[in-house]
Amino acid sequence: MKTELLRVEFLCKFFHQDMILDHITFNLFEGETLAILGVNGAGKTPLVRILGGILQEDTGKLFFRERLLSDYSLEKAQALGIHIVQHCGRIVDSLSIAENICIPAHPRGWIHYRKISARAKALMRLVGLERSPYALTRDLSASEKSLVELAAVLNLGPRLLIFDEPPLPYSGSFNQKILNVIAHLKAKGASVIYATDNIRDALQVADRILVLRDGVAVGMFDRQSPYFNQKDLLTVMAGKGGGARAYEEVRRDDVIMEARNLSCRVLHDISFQIYRGEILGIVGPVDSNKSVLLQLLYGFVHKTGGAVLIDGKPASIRSPRDAVRLGISYFTSMKEKSHLLPDLTVMENITLAAAGRVSSLGWIKPHIEKHYAASLLEAFSIPPSVLPIVAGRLSSGLRQKIQFIQCLAAKPRIMLLYEPTNGIDLETKKEIRAGIKQMAEEGCTFVIVSSNMQESLEICDRFLVLSGGAIKRELSKPEAEQSKIIELMQK
């Protein structure tokens, strides 16, 4: 008879007005591997972070070994033996591999280096890391650091190990390493939760698969189920609908940007064209390096081959300054990578992006500056009274709108958007989407990376499906059914 380890009952999570997890209910048995399967934005990450004690649920109940978990936190989760692999979140570069693996389990007292070296070697063999245990982690690659992180978690003896969208080397080209780790844990009676958007990975690793779609648990399938196969799981992930939609085709006679065999360390032979006034969506699995493509086009990442053409002429984009000079703007919802300076006022932030439009002979004209900034705010229903407020004191939604306006201030010809509506309230999302559509009608071109597939299907005119560092296929809007996109992402 199976013994229940974890039970989740009617779990809900809200972000502003959005319900991102809707009454999720399931259980997990001892010695079982459960895959949580869903496309980007389905709710996998908030769910596993709640289970790992990193986020708090808004409503619902969690039970561990039949005991209700109240005031649940990361510390309480770890005390129960629940660990989430955070991918280098605990790695200290100045320590050796052995120290990083073994010290978290014994943070106090004398360190017996011969013993921790022997223990580290055994765990390194298990995860497939071929290095000296005395090597400093600062000398390791990102994938090797991920393996050190995994070995360190295994050394804690987890009862439940949670993988959140495992990056390379565990996922993508799925290999024996993760299977060895899971077999090792199951032999000890431990359980595994494995969140992924890759159906083949889920089928290979799981005893049961929970499918999430738009924050809802839409099915639980075990190996005896007739639906435990790639075709049927793809159908469940995609759901109904997503067929052809009426739209006005973008003119195809005005190419503004072209990439020819563009390559960098993680992208290979990327070729496509973008037309004036077009909204191009870049979609793909978590490990497809979609964000790197935008960074490559903006000069954050240097190319190793290929070329970018603007208006049919070769363009040298070696830095963001070069991109701005060519009329390219870049927006990201990631706070730590935004252009918004939190210690400056809203007006000063906008002025930085539009200095040439509010100055004369090198001097800023205050009346022009204020009028121009206020006119930009008005388009997003923001009162001019926010202009003297320091940007760092704004709410997250307002800050994101100001950051978007800052990008518009330079009157770009091309805007590169990374997760433009991530982490904001529903009303702000609507305003930003409307702003994108309006600007596209006026001739601005957009390249958008969004984990919200429904949002992409709604606003984009064409799609590039990126997987394994290469473009798998280009889809027009009538071709872009959600099920087809998910199927291409599995290849």
Secondary structure by P-SEA (a helix, b strand, c coil): cccccbbbcbbbbbcccccccccccccccccbbbbbcccccccaaaaaaaaaccccccbbbbbccccccccccaaaaaaacccccccccccccccccccccccccccccccaaaaaaaaaaaaaaaaccccccccccccccaaaaaaaaaaaaaaacccbbbbccccccccccccaaaaaaaaaaaaabbbbbbbbccaaaaaacccbbbbbcccccccccccccccccaaaaaaaaacccccbbbbbbcccccccbbbccccccccccccccccccbbbbbbbccccaaaaaaaaaaccccccccccccccbbbbcccaaaaaaabbbbbbcccccccccccccaaaaaaaaccccccccccccaaaaaaaaaaaaaaacccccccccccccccaaaaaaaaaaaaacccccbbbbccccccccaaaaaaaaaaaaaaaaabbbbbbbbccaaaaaacccbbbbbcccccccccccccccaaaaaaaaac
